[in-house]
Amino acid sequence: MGVPKRLTDMQMRFAEFIVFGGPEGPMTQGEAAIAAGYSKSRARQEGSELMNPRLSPLVVQYVGTLREERIKKHQITYDTHLAELARLREAALKKSSFSAAVNAETNRGKAGGLYIERKIIKHGKLEDMTEEQLEAKMKQILDDYAPILNVTPKTEKLVNKKPKESSNKEPQQ
């Protein structure tokens, strides 16, 4: 008995159940064999034989092809991700759903690297530090983060001028 030249319908159904699962999610080889129509008494053995490349090379090759197609179909690239977020934003704006549009644009910015999420994990307690240690730590933080902390626009200094007194004021008692 040689290797068959083409897949049977049951073998193709088995491969599809292995790759895509059933209505309740992923399936084992035995469950896929039963769902494809193989005998329940031999389902585990049949599933094992169908996934063995020496015994069923066409089935294994078909499973590989289906998996590759599935990966290509759902492949996410940077450009497609940004384009999809932009499309979602535009659709939300057309429906006047501004919250969804803002979320889509924010996610697009995160994907583009415009937002950086930082978390500071603190060890120890501030109460355990002396006043000098706290002041030194605060100075170090200010020095380290000075470039990003000073984000206020430069304004001209106001000259202290006394406001003009109006002549209609009543004398104070």
MOQUIVEN-V428449 format. One record per pair of residues at least 4 apart in sequence whose C-alpha atoms are under 6 Angstrom apart, sorted by sequence separation. I is the first residue (numbers start at 1). J is the second residue. D is the distance in whole Angstrom. If there is no record, write none. Layout:
# MOQUIVEN-V428449
i | j | d
I | J | D
I | J | D
This chain:
# MOQUIVEN-V428449
i | j | d
7 | 11 | 6
16 | 20 | 6
17 | 21 | 5
21 | 25 | 5
27 | 31 | 6
34 | 38 | 5
39 | 43 | 6
42 | 46 | 6
43 | 47 | 6
52 | 56 | 6
53 | 57 | 4
71 | 75 | 6
77 | 81 | 6
93 | 97 | 6
102 | 106 | 6
110 | 114 | 6
129 | 133 | 6
141 | 145 | 6
142 | 146 | 5
145 | 149 | 6
21 | 26 | 4
27 | 32 | 6
33 | 38 | 5
92 | 97 | 5
109 | 114 | 5
110 | 115 | 5
21 | 27 | 5
34 | 40 | 6
50 | 56 | 5
53 | 60 | 6
92 | 100 | 6
93 | 101 | 6
34 | 43 | 6
51 | 60 | 6
92 | 101 | 5
33 | 43 | 5
89 | 101 | 4
30 | 43 | 5
30 | 44 | 4
33 | 47 | 6
17 | 32 | 5
89 | 104 | 5
30 | 47 | 5
14 | 32 | 5
29 | 47 | 5
14 | 33 | 6
85 | 104 | 6
14 | 36 | 5
13 | 36 | 5
85 | 108 | 6
10 | 36 | 5
82 | 108 | 6
15 | 63 | 5
